[in-house]
Amino acid sequence: MYLFSLAGCGRISRNHIEALTELEREGRAKLVACCDPVAERADAVAQKTGCARFSSIEAMLKSEPSDVLSICTPSGLHPAHVEIAAQYRRHALSEKPAGTSLDSVDRAIAACDARGTGYFVVKQNRFNKAILLLRRALEAGRFGQIYHLASNVYWTRPQEYYDQARWRGTWEFDGGCLSNQAAHHVDMMQWMGGAVESVHAFGATLARRIEAEDTIVVNLKYRNGALGSINVTTLTYPKNLEGGITILGERGTVRIGGVALNRIEHWNFETPHPMDDEVENSSTDPSSVYGFGHLPLYRHIIDALDGKIEAMLTGREGRKSVEIIQSAYKSIKYKKTY
Ligand SMILES: NC(=O)c1ccc[n+]([C@@H]2O[C@H](COP(=O)([O-])OP(=O)(O)OC[C@H]3O[C@@H](n4cnc5c(N)ncnc54)[C@H](O)[C@@H]3O)[C@@H](O)[C@H]2O)c1
């Protein structure tokens, strides 16, 4: 049984608590402590779950015997909080994105390496049925050569969303729509397309009162020769329109859409395969863009800590998306390709 503590009791913490509640029923994990500088938020979680509550991570880790720290704090704080976890010899599960600068993520990776602690990053959409089937098709070589990948994230975030918390839309703690809303899509583009050789982007803050971009277009060139494009905005009128990925290969075309990369919209390969029978049952219908993935993600991490599987979503894997996102931001700033 792994003991978890939780840093940050805001919106996404609910998905972590739900996953941990289910895992407690299964006898595999338990939430023992939570912390948030906003006392009412920590109180609410403590009341709901029966865990201990604190106002800081350090105070919590000093007195609670957890094995893993789940980090649900603002994005720019994730790497420093991973470092604190390592310092107290706890494994760290960081929400996405791994951070808002490559240097800070590198320091967090080094801290975990030095202490021998685990570093995992939340990419829950990788566990969606539709995405897992696509990944199997890719690994089976069904696409042949991949020519093009595209991801459009046409979502709606009104000004009130950004006004909910001061960290939203700031360069230091959040980044813009690419770093926040499209973090999962950037991850999919590199997980499916492979290593990225160069990145070019244009970004703009067209309508929201925030520091970072509310609209961005990013072009990718992959090492394998394929080209990619990511288009993101939080200005879609009047509600979320799409958030998917399309892969065009020599012998296959697939499009996964839905609100959270959860629905197979197109599946066409030159050569039939038994996995094609699974297409019909591989679409799910989550009520929110957060999807259903936190529970399978927690199971994956516990299996990795048990030594049953190799961890897929490590700090180094999370770094890959941060590198693409930060290269896009550098490209906008310096008008160059990186
Ligand atoms: N996986 C997903 O699909 C998904 C979805 C939404 C948000 N997120 C990520 O989760 C993170 C949090 O987002 P949110 O929407 O829950 O934000 P939020 O503002 O609702 O919650 C963040 C919480 O962290 C607390 N906090 C700030 N500094 C802290 C510290 N030093 N120690 C402990 N707590 C601290 C804040 O008081 C707040 O309660 C972000 O990085 C975001 O990108 C991921």
The ligand as an ORCA input file, in Angstrom:
! r2SCAN-3c Opt
* xyz 0 1
  N      -4.054     16.867    -16.162
  C      -4.952     17.753    -16.547
  O      -5.742     17.536    -17.468
  C      -5.019     19.065    -15.837
  C      -6.233     19.784    -15.812
  C      -6.274     20.992    -15.105
  C      -5.124     21.476    -14.483
  N      -3.950     20.766    -14.578
  C      -2.716     21.295    -13.979
  O      -2.833     21.262    -12.563
  C      -2.177     22.375    -11.991
  C      -3.165     23.110    -11.072
  O      -4.256     23.571    -11.838
  P      -5.667     23.918    -11.157
  O      -6.596     24.224    -12.262
  O      -6.013     22.865    -10.169
  O      -5.256     25.272    -10.399
  P      -5.901     25.909     -9.086
  O      -5.458     27.329     -9.052
  O      -7.362     25.579     -9.043
  O      -5.186     25.087     -7.917
  C      -3.826     25.255     -7.554
  C      -3.758     25.161     -6.036
  O      -2.380     25.150     -5.629
  C      -2.297     25.891     -4.420
  N      -0.901     26.273     -4.180
  C      -0.216     27.336     -4.682
  N       1.049     27.328     -4.208
  C       1.164     26.251     -3.396
  C       2.229     25.716     -2.604
  N       3.434     26.301     -2.567
  N       1.995     24.597     -1.884
  C       0.775     23.998     -1.916
  N      -0.272     24.458     -2.652
  C      -0.072     25.565     -3.375
  C      -3.237     27.063     -4.658
  O      -3.602     27.726     -3.454
  C      -4.411     26.366     -5.334
  O      -5.374     25.922     -4.396
  C      -1.668     23.223    -13.155
  O      -0.307     22.960    -13.357
  C      -2.475     22.752    -14.353
  O      -1.761     22.835    -15.571
  C      -3.896     19.577    -15.214
*
